[in-house]
Amino acid sequence: MWPSSCWPAGPILGAQQAGTAAAVDPSNASRDGGKDVRIEDEMKFAVPDSLVEPLWAYLQSRYLPRPAFLEGNGAVYAAQASEEFITDVYYDTPDFGFLRGQDGLRHRSRTIPGDTTARKNGREQMQITLHREPDDSTARREIKFPVAYYPMSRDEEDHVPPAGLVERTKRPAFLQRLTELGINAASLREILTIEQRRRRVSVSDAGRIFLSLTLDEGRAHRFGVTRRFTELELELNEIVFTGATGATRERLKHLNDLVRADLVARFPSLVQDQTPNYNKMMAQFQQSSVFRVVLWTHLHPDASGATATGLTFLAFLGVVLVARRREARAT
């Protein structure tokens, strides 16, 4: 048990109904540019394959049906487990403007097979993720735009991603955001797709989720190359955190710290790694000469045919040499 001095004083949200002045600080939204901008506070840990299932079993036993070890000073929390599948299609410029800044632009879609009536089941969004807040290595901003399809439209703009995927009424705001970031929308190209199996334990106070522990198993396949990762993410609910006053934010982050300490005590081999998923996957993919070359030709379609053909041949030659080396080692 944690000493009582470690606990926040009473419930986090129980005495603060959504939308009241006590729970929401309007300056937080206006400072970041409106209600479409949310602050995400998360701690991420790399998870080795050998710990994936033991870790998930521990989360269920430790938090369900209620995380008593986090409660104190009158607080009573509840927890529930869920599973969903997420697909993120990432876009970037030929000079990797998003990647270099550890930012991201992704088209996210999700399915929740166990609860097809869930509000988020089937939801699609275009999301701009921005690098960490200057004074907080675990907080970053997300700007979200609804996705809509116009299959009968004759307007070419409606069929050119990523801007063409954004709902028409929100498209000007989306393009304005890109301009502010120094990104030319016309230069954006699809880079890679990450598919994730997401298992999550959500902790709530008075029926409102304020904290989640998410086990993500990610996989990406591009140009014949496959890469994987698994991570555990401790995240404060972005809506609650964005709208909270400074004092409530500190109490929420304190609870997050308690969760982190408990996990590290049980699994000391966990290593915190705040690298965004896009950067993480690209670092793995770029170890492949095939991926680097084929991606270059994909991002530079106007390159001469001879240049593209030559680079592709070199990539193929590299694959053959690697295969022969492996055969030689095997014999």
Buried (B, 14 or more C-beta within 10 A) or exposed (E): EEEEEBBBEEBBBBEBEEEEEBBBBEEBBEEBEEEBBBBBBBBBBBBEEEBBEEBBEBBBEBBEEBBEEBBBEEBEBBBBBBEBEBBBBBBBBBEBBBBEBBBBBBBBBBBBEEEEEBEEBEBBBBBBBBEBBEEEEBBBBBBBBBBBEBEEEEEEEBEEBBBBBBBEEBBEBBBEBBEEBEBEBEBBBBBBBBEBBBBBBBBBBBEBBBBBBBBBBBBBEBBEBEBEBBBBBBBBBBBBBBBBBEEBBEBBBEBBEBBBEBBBEEBEEBEBEBBBBBBBBBEBBEEBBBBBBBBBBBBBEEEEEEEBEEBBEEBEEBBEEEEEEEEEEEE
